[in-house]
Amino acid sequence: MTKFTINSTAAKQACIAHIQSIDMGVKPIMDVSIKPFVKQRSTAQNSLQWVSMLADFSLQGIMRGRKYDCDTWHEFLKRAFLPEQFEQGITMEGYVKWRELPDGTLQCIGSTKKLTTVGIGQYWDRCYAFGAEELEIRFSQ
């Protein structure tokens, strides 16, 4: 699969040339989509989430008289604060938060990997606010 990010005249021309080079007599046929570029959250943002925010939840967060590990907080926070559905500019294409199981219960399948840089910022704002206001966590970052 060839993917183009059209951010210059040269990139636009390369994309046009690639489309014009497609042999229409050869299968499979092609499917082309053009959509606005959305910046996905970075690996640095992912690291910050685990090394800083989730570590602070793990060390200081107490609910129902217990402390929980980073993985447990991660799941809890995703259920509570990930967007409920796809939002242009906030989530990536194909984002889904919930999957219904045969018994009617919902499983959270949403991922912070499917958030844009704007989306991860909004998600973190909600997580930090919850931690500070509800659990009195003093965040290191």
C-alpha positions in Angstrom: 0.0 0.0 0.0 1.3 3.4 -0.9 0.4 6.4 1.4 1.0 10.0 0.6 0.9 13.0 3.0 0.3 15.9 0.8 2.2 18.7 2.5 4.0 20.3 -0.6 3.5 20.7 -4.3 6.1 18.0 -4.9 4.2 15.5 -2.7 1.0 16.4 -4.5 2.6 15.9 -7.9 4.1 12.5 -6.7 0.6 11.4 -5.6 -0.9 12.4 -9.0 1.9 10.6 -10.9 1.3 7.5 -8.9 -2.4 7.5 -9.6 -1.8 8.1 -13.3 0.6 5.2 -13.4 -2.0 2.7 -12.3 -2.7 0.1 -15.0 -6.5 -0.1 -15.3 -6.2 -3.6 -16.9 -4.7 -5.2 -13.8 -6.6 -6.5 -10.8 -7.2 -5.7 -8.1 -8.9 -2.4 -8.7 -7.7 0.5 -6.5 -9.5 2.3 -3.7 -8.3 5.9 -3.1 -9.3 8.1 -0.1 -8.3 11.7 0.4 -8.9 13.0 3.9 -7.5 15.7 6.1 -4.3 14.9 7.9 -4.7 14.2 11.6 -1.6 14.0 13.8 -1.6 10.9 15.9 -0.3 11.1 19.4 3.5 10.6 19.7 5.5 7.8 21.4 6.9 10.6 23.7 3.3 11.3 24.8 2.7 7.6 25.4 5.8 7.4 27.5 4.8 10.4 29.5 1.4 8.8 30.2 3.0 5.7 31.7 6.1 7.1 33.4 4.4 10.1 34.9 0.6 10.2 35.1 -0.2 6.5 35.6 2.8 6.1 38.0 1.4 9.0 40.1 -2.1 7.3 40.1 -0.4 4.0 41.1 1.6 5.5 44.0 -0.9 8.0 45.4 -4.4 7.0 44.1 -6.6 5.3 46.6 -10.2 4.2 45.8 -12.4 2.0 48.0 -9.5 1.9 50.5 -7.0 0.3 48.0 -4.1 1.2 45.8 -4.0 -0.2 42.2 -1.2 -0.7 39.7 -0.6 1.3 36.5 -2.4 -1.2 34.3 -5.5 -1.2 36.5 -5.6 2.6 36.5 -5.1 2.7 32.8 -8.2 0.5 32.2 -10.2 2.5 34.8 -9.3 5.8 33.2 -10.0 4.6 29.7 -13.5 3.5 30.7 -14.2 6.8 32.4 -12.6 9.4 30.1 -12.1 8.1 26.6 -14.5 9.7 24.1 -17.7 7.6 23.7 -17.5 7.7 19.9 -15.5 8.9 16.9 -14.9 12.6 17.0 -13.3 14.3 14.0 -9.9 15.8 15.1 -10.1 14.0 18.5 -10.0 10.4 17.5 -8.4 8.5 14.6 -10.5 6.9 11.9 -12.1 3.7 13.0 -12.1 4.6 16.7 -14.6 2.5 18.8 -14.8 2.6 22.6 -17.1 -0.3 23.4 -17.9 -3.8 22.1 -21.1 -5.4 23.2 -20.7 -9.0 24.4 -23.3 -11.7 23.9 -24.7 -11.2 27.4 -25.3 -7.5 26.7 -22.4 -6.2 28.8 -19.9 -3.8 27.3 -16.2 -4.3 27.0 -13.9 -1.3 26.7 -11.9 -1.8 23.6 -11.0 1.9 23.1 -7.4 2.8 23.0 -5.4 6.0 23.7 -3.4 5.0 20.6 -6.5 6.0 18.6 -6.5 9.6 19.9 -5.0 12.5 18.0 -2.6 14.9 19.8 -5.6 17.1 20.6 -7.5 14.1 21.8 -4.8 12.8 24.1 -4.5 16.3 25.6 -8.2 16.4 26.3 -8.1 12.9 27.7 -5.2 13.8 30.0 -7.0 17.0 31.2 -9.9 14.8 32.3 -7.6 12.2 34.0 -5.5 14.9 35.8 -8.6 16.7 37.0 -10.1 13.5 38.3 -6.9 12.5 40.1 -6.4 16.0 41.6 -10.0 16.7 42.6 -11.3 13.3 43.6 -8.2 11.5 44.8 -6.0 14.5 45.9 -3.1 13.2 43.8 -0.1 15.7 43.6 1.2 15.0 40.1 4.9 15.1 39.4 4.6 16.6 35.9 
